[in-house]
Amino acid sequence: MAEYSALRPPVEVMRPAAVRELPAAASPDGHPLQYSLKMDGFRAVAFALVGRTVLQSRSYRDLAPDFPSLAANLTRVLNPGVVMDMDGEFCAWSHGRLEFTELLSTEVRRRAAGTTLIYVAFDCLAVPSPEGDATSVPCHSPRAGSTCSTNCGIRHRMPTTEDREEALLIANSLTCVGIEGIVAKGLDAPYRPDRRSAWVKWRHTETVDRRILGIVGPTARPHAVIVELDDGTRKITSPRLDSPQSRRVAEAVPGRLGKAERTTDGLIVHAVTEGPLAEVHRGRGRHATTRFVRIRAEDG
């Protein structure tokens, strides 16, 4: 079988800008938006080639070798030459909800735990024909939609809506299964993977990504991390990291730690150079705590 695709890896992915409030239009002129659910997983563009699938991350790395069962399933389902999509994401489904931390486990542990990997796609970027590249057409064009339905091999597409209130209702009702929020895309705009993109993302909670500046406690099992917030204040996360969180932090900082220092409160602190990103939840009020959520993988 000949291997042909109008689009080859690598491609630069869309990077929606974070917003505090979900907009009702893409611009002051009232250009419409399409709303879709924001999943909790790894972003990846799926390139279906002959006998294999490339899962390209935001940093252009092929994640397929790390997730062989998912790649194999996509190879069986997608027609060669199909590319899915600038907002594609694969997630781990475990015990009735999306569990991001399961993506950080090994394939063997996921299988033993009964975890299912799923690839969530909202659009088709290319199909196997010379005219099959749909990246330059608007998201709502018939060409972009029809390529997905007729040539991909995918039978089910994720639901989307152009109604802001409906999108909020759906997203808020699905927080219990791990839905993070909403991605809003300008319907009249083509794919444009730069800061001028007409895509934004809204999350349910006030979570932000911050570089870890230090760890508190033993290097093998840290009790907390230190991050800097928007106002320049440095915060020690609270409550204490649980065992999986502590292990993940310890695994993310080898080779980046400075010498141990003791604070005036008696805490043992190690500075972290060029630390990994951590997702933290900012509480409200003067005495609010900053809670560690997870290590934010650079490809996530």
Secondary structure by P-SEA (a helix, b strand, c coil): cbbbbccccbbbbbbbbbbccccccccccccbbbbbbbbcbbbbbbbbcccccccccccccccccccaaaaaaaaacccccbbbcccbbbbbbcccccccccccccaaaaaaabbbbbbbbccccccccccccccccccccaaaaaaaaccccccccccccccaaaaaaaaaaaccccccbbbbbcccccccccccccbbbbbccbbbbbccccccccccccccccccccccccccccccccaaaaaaaaaacccccccccccccbbbbbbbccccbbbbbbbccccbbbbbcccccccc
